[in-house]
Amino acid sequence: MPLDNKGLPGRGSPQRGGFTGVFVKFWQTSYAADYIGFALLLTARKLCLSLFIECSLLTIEPSSFPMLKLSEYPSVSCPEVPPMVPKGICKLTKILFTGWLFAYGGGIPLLVLILWAIFLKPGVHKAHVTILGLFISLILTSFLTDVVKNSVGRPRPDLLARCKPLKNTLEHILVTIDVCTETNHHVLHDGWRSFPSGHSSFAFSGLGYLALFLAGQMYVFRPRTDLARVLLALAPLIGAALIAISRCEDYRHDVYDVTIGSLLGLFVAHFTYRRYYPSLKSSHCNTPFPSRADAESVNGFSKLKDEEERIESDGVYSIDDLEEETERIPLRETAGERNHDKGNTR
């Protein structure tokens, strides 16, 4: 029986025989808990979308909103295309545009990580936890965003265009959903799901995770890191910011929705990344924490925590560490040194 560093039986060794012992050992030495949690998040998000939205929003009347004059405000139903474009093409353009935003936020990071794993061959464990972390970041952010959206119920800037109020409705007063003529319940009730921005949070959860990964692999926080590496690590964040800004341009969200959504996505991305990788200031920032199976095979399950603590306590980069690795050949020689060298050669 393996022992821990205190001479006691290691937690990684099952104390029961048969199927129970095998199951406990598998649970402690694999990422099964992460995959089960991922499946639970997928199920919870599906229930949140199908049950909470369709039931609660249709039975609980949304809050009142100001009836403004549509001609005085640019909150139109499809601002991405000119108004003379047919309505069917307008809807198709909106659907494709929205889909591409999600593809940029989640598809591009996944594609980059897959290509990285194929061509650079980082190892099974490193590729596994990196891609798993991306999926967890995306689905956890989506779930949290939907929960807040359905709980807050803040109107979108284009709510009046979705509502299509009756022609004889008085302007500049508070009205309820009773004045709306829109028959599509999804389109209408989605007008009360403005806060926070789902596109912004999703983009920063995916592209933000990619930015953290690139920063760790290229040692961006190492002293005197070249500017090219820094710009490459910042590129995903710039793309996420452009996606977030586009939600203000088409009047689906305001600046508060976009800001909170972006911070939420970035927070979840950092939280998920740090579950598998050390701090970006660590000298081992490009290496993930050891797998549970490797730690168990060495000295029991407690070895995993000891190894993670060792990596975290290795310290951060400093100028002194970098100076020890620099070349010792001087860039310039003094006149006395040159004359001394010439005298020796003669």
For each residue, the residues with C-beta under 8 A, 3 or more apart:
1: 9 10 13
2: 9 10 12 13 299 300
3: 7 8 9 10 299 300
4: 7 8 9 10 11 299 300 302 303
5: 299 302 306
6:
7: 3 4
8: 3 4
9: 1 2 3 4 13 15 300
10: 1 2 3 4 13 299 300 301 302 303
11: 4 28 300 301 302
12: 2 25 28 29 295 296 300 301 302 303
13: 1 2 9 10 25 300
14: 17 20 21 22 24 25
15: 9 21
16: 20 21 24
17: 14 20 21
18: 21 22
19: 22 23
20: 14 16 17 23 24
21: 14 15 16 17 18 24 25
22: 14 18 19 25 26
23: 19 20 26 27
24: 14 16 20 21 27 28
25: 12 13 14 21 22 28 29 296
26: 22 23 29 30 32
27: 23 24 30 32 33
28: 11 12 24 25 292 296 301
29: 12 25 26 292 293 296 301
30: 26 27 292 293
31: 34 35 128 129 132 292
32: 26 27 35 36
33: 27 36 37
34: 31 37 38 132 136
35: 31 32 38 39 132
36: 32 33 39 40
37: 33 34 40 41 136
38: 34 35 41 42 132 135 136 139
39: 35 36 42 43
40: 36 37 43 44
41: 37 38 44 45 136 139 140 143
42: 38 39 45 46 139
43: 39 40 46 47
44: 40 41 47 48 143
45: 41 42 48 49 139 142 143 146
46: 42 43 49 50
47: 43 44 50 51 52
48: 44 45 51 52 53 143 146 147 150
49: 45 46 52 53 146
50: 46 47 53 54
51: 47 48 54 55
52: 47 48 49 55 56 57 150
53: 48 49 50 56 57 150 189 193
54: 50 51 57 58 185
55: 51 52 58 59
56: 52 53 59 60 150
57: 52 53 54 60 62 150 153 189 192
58: 54 55 185 189
59: 55 56
60: 56 57
61: 176 177
62: 57 65 153 155 176 177 189 192
63: 153 155 192
64: 174 175 176
65: 62 155 159 160 174 175
66: 172 173 174 175
67: 160 165 169 170 171 172 173 174 175 179
68: 72 73 160 171 172
69: 72 73 171 172
70: 73 75 160 161
71:
72: 68 69
73: 68 69 70 160
74: 79 251
75: 70 157 158 159 160 161 251
76: 79 83 158 161 251
77: 90 158 161 162
78: 81 85 87 90 91 93 94
79: 74 76 249 250 251
80: 90 93 94 97 250
81: 78 85 89 90 93
82: 85
83: 76
84:
85: 78 81 82 89 90 93
86: 89 90
87: 78 90 91
88: 91 92
89: 81 85 86 92 93
90: 77 78 80 81 85 86 87 93 94
91: 78 87 88 94 95
92: 88 89 95 96
93: 78 80 81 85 89 90 96 97
94: 78 80 90 91 97 98
95: 91 92 98 99
96: 92 93 99 100
97: 80 93 94 100 101 250
98: 94 95 101 102 199
99: 95 96 102 103
100: 96 97 103 104
101: 97 98 104 105 199 203 243 246
102: 98 99 105 106 107 199 202
103: 99 100 106 107 108
104: 100 101 107 108 203 207 239 243
105: 101 102 108 109 138 199 202 203 204 205 206 207 240 243
106: 102 103 109 110 138 202 206
107: 102 103 104 110 111
108: 103 104 105 111 112 206 207 210 236 239
109: 105 106 112 113 134 206 207 209 210 236
110: 106 107 113 114 131 134 206
111: 107 108 114 115
112: 108 109 115 116 210
113: 109 110 116 117 127 130 131 134 210 213
114: 110 111 117 118 131
115: 111 112 118 119
116: 112 113 119 120 122 127
117: 113 114 120 121 122 127 130 131
118: 114 115 121
119: 115 116
120: 116 117
121: 117 118
122: 116 117 126 127 130
123: 126 127
124: 127 128
125: 128 129 288 290 291 294
126: 122 123 129 130 287 288
127: 113 116 117 122 123 124 130 131
128: 31 124 125 131 132
129: 31 125 126 132 133 276 288 289 291
130: 113 117 122 126 127 133 134 213 276 288
131: 110 113 114 117 127 128 134 135
132: 31 34 35 38 128 129 135 136 276
133: 129 130 136 137 209 272 273 275 276 277
134: 109 110 113 130 131 137 138 206 209 210 272
135: 38 131 132 138 139
136: 34 37 38 41 132 133 139 140 272
137: 133 134 140 141 205 206 208 209 268 269 272 273
138: 105 106 134 135 141 142 202 205 206
139: 38 41 42 45 135 136 142 143
140: 41 136 137 143 144 205 268 272
141: 137 138 144 145 201 202 204 205 264 265 268 269
142: 45 138 139 145 146 198 201 202 205
143: 41 44 45 48 139 140 146 147
144: 140 141 147 148 201 264 268
145: 141 142 148 149 196 198 201 202 261 264
146: 45 48 49 142 143 149 150 198
147: 48 143 144 150 151
148: 144 145 151 152 195 196 264
149: 145 146 152 153 193 194 195 196 198
150: 48 52 53 56 57 146 147 153 193
151: 147 148
152: 148 149 195
153: 57 62 63 149 150 192 193
154: 192 193 194 195 257
155: 62 63 65 159 191 192 194
156: 159 162 190 191 192 193 194 251 252 253
157: 75 194 251 252 253 254
158: 75 76 77 161 162 191 251 252
159: 65 75 155 156 162 163 191 192
160: 65 67 68 70 73 75 163 165
161: 70 75 76 77 158 164
162: 77 156 158 159 180 182 187 188 190 191
163: 159 160 177 179 180 181 182 188 191
164: 161 180 181 182
165: 67 160 169 175 179 180 181
166: 169 179 181
167:
168:
169: 67 165 166 175 179
170: 67 173 175
171: 67 68 69
172: 66 67 68 69
173: 66 67 170
174: 64 65 66 67
175: 64 65 66 67 165 169 170 178 179
176: 61 62 64 179
177: 61 62 163 180 188
178: 175
179: 67 163 165 166 169 175 176
180: 162 163 164 165 177 188
181: 163 164 165 166
182: 162 163 164 187 188
183:
184: 187 188
185: 54 58 188 189
186: 189 190
187: 162 182 184 190 191
188: 162 163 177 180 182 184 185 191
189: 53 57 58 62 185 186 192 193
190: 156 162 186 187 193
191: 155 156 158 159 162 163 187 188 194
192: 57 62 63 153 154 155 156 159 189
193: 53 149 150 153 154 156 189 190
194: 149 154 155 156 157 191 197 252 253 254 257
195: 148 149 152 154 253 256 257 260
196: 145 148 149 200 201 257 258 260 261 264
197: 194 200 201 244 247 252 253 257 258 260 261 262
198: 142 145 146 149 201 202 261
199: 98 101 102 105 202 203 243 244 246 247 252 261
200: 196 197 203 204 240 243 244 247 253 257 258 261 262 265
201: 141 142 144 145 196 197 198 204 205 261 262 264 265 268
202: 102 105 106 138 141 142 145 198 199 205 206 265
203: 101 104 105 199 200 206 207 208 239 240 243 244 262 265
204: 105 141 200 201 207 208 237 240 244 261 262 263 264 265 266 269
205: 105 137 138 140 141 142 201 202 208 209 265 266 268 269
206: 105 106 108 109 110 134 137 138 202 203 209 210 240 265 269
207: 104 105 108 109 203 204 210 211 236 237 239 240 243
208: 137 203 204 205 211 212 236 237 240 265 266 269 270
209: 109 133 134 137 205 206 212 213 269 272 273
210: 108 109 112 113 134 206 207 213 214 236
211: 207 208 214 215 233 234 235 236 237
212: 208 209 215 216 269 270 273 277 280
213: 113 130 209 210 216 217 273 277
214: 210 211 217 218 220 232 233 236
215: 211 212 218 220 221 233 280 285
216: 212 213 219 220 273 277 280 285 286
217: 213 214 286
218: 214 215 225 229 232 233
219: 216 222 225 229 285 286 317
220: 214 215 216 225 229 230 233 280
221: 215 225 280 281 285 316 317
222: 219 225 317 322
223: 317 318 319 321 322
224: 319 322
225: 218 219 220 221 222 229 230
226: 229 230
227: 230 231
228: 231 232
229: 218 219 220 225 226 232 233
230: 220 225 226 227 233 234
231: 227 228 234 235
232: 214 218 228 229 235
233: 211 214 215 218 220 229 230 236
234: 211 230 231 237 238
235: 211 231 232 238 239
236: 108 109 207 208 210 211 214 233 239 240
237: 204 207 208 211 234 240 241
238: 234 235 241 242
239: 104 108 203 207 235 236 242 243
240: 105 200 203 204 206 207 208 236 237 243 244 262 265
241: 237 238 244 245 262
242: 238 239 245 246
243: 101 104 105 199 200 203 207 239 240 246 247
244: 197 199 200 203 204 240 241 247 248 258 261 262
245: 241 242 248 249 258
246: 101 199 242 243 249 250
247: 197 199 200 243 244 250 252 253 257 258
248: 244 245 251 253 254 255 258
249: 79 245 246
250: 79 80 97 246 247
251: 74 75 76 79 156 157 158 248
252: 156 157 158 194 197 199 247
253: 156 157 194 195 197 200 247 248 257 258 261
254: 157 194 248 257 258
255: 248 258 259
256: 195 259 260
257: 154 194 195 196 197 200 247 253 254 260 261
258: 196 197 200 244 245 247 248 253 254 255 261 262
259: 255 256 262 263
260: 195 196 197 256 257 263 264
261: 145 196 197 198 199 200 201 204 244 253 257 258 264 265
262: 197 200 201 203 204 240 241 244 258 259 265 266
263: 204 259 260 266 267
264: 141 144 145 148 196 201 204 260 261 267 268
265: 141 200 201 202 203 204 205 206 208 240 261 262 268 269
266: 204 205 208 262 263 269 270
267: 263 264 270 271
268: 137 140 141 144 201 205 264 265 271 272
269: 137 141 204 205 206 208 209 212 265 266 272 273
270: 208 212 266 267 273 274
271: 267 268 274 275
272: 133 134 136 137 140 209 268 269 275 276
273: 133 137 209 212 213 216 269 270 276 277
274: 270 271 277 278 279
275: 133 271 272
276: 129 130 132 133 272 273 288 289
277: 133 212 213 216 273 274 285 287 288 289
278: 274 282 284 285 287 289 308 311 312
279: 274 282 285 312 316
280: 212 215 216 220 221 285
281: 221 285 316 317
282: 278 279 285 311 312 314 315 316
283: 314 315 316 317 321
284: 278 287 311 314
285: 215 216 219 221 277 278 279 280 281 282
286: 216 217 219
287: 126 277 278 284 311
288: 125 126 129 130 276 277
289: 129 276 277 278 304 307 308 311
290: 125 294 295 304 307 308
291: 125 129 294 295
292: 28 29 30 31 295 296 301 304
293: 29 30 296 297
294: 125 290 291 297 298
295: 12 290 291 292 298 299 300 301 303 304 307
296: 12 25 28 29 292 293 300 301 303 304
297: 293 294
298: 294 295 303
299: 2 3 4 5 10 295 302 303
300: 2 3 4 9 10 11 12 13 295 296 303
301: 10 11 12 28 29 292 295 296 304
302: 4 5 10 11 12 299 305 306
303: 4 10 12 295 296 298 299 300 306 307
304: 289 290 292 295 296 301 307 308
305: 302 308 309
306: 5 302 303 309 310
307: 289 290 295 303 304 310 311
308: 278 289 290 304 305 311 312
309: 305 306 312 313
310: 306 307 313 314
311: 278 282 284 287 289 307 308 314
312: 278 279 282 308 309
313: 309 310
314: 282 283 284 310 311
315: 282 283 318
316: 221 279 281 282 283
317: 219 221 222 223 281 283 321 322
318: 223 315 321 322
319: 223 224 322 323
320: 323 324
321: 223 283 317 318 324 325
322: 222 223 224 317 318 319 325 326
323: 319 320 326
324: 320 321
325: 321 322
326: 322 323
327:
328:
329:
330: 333
331:
332:
333: 330 337 338 341
334: 337 338
335: 338 339
336: 339 340
337: 333 334 340 341
338: 333 334 335 341 342
339: 335 336 342 343
340: 336 337 343 344
341: 333 337 338 344 345
342: 338 339 345 346
343: 339 340 346
344: 340 341
345: 341 342
346: 342 343
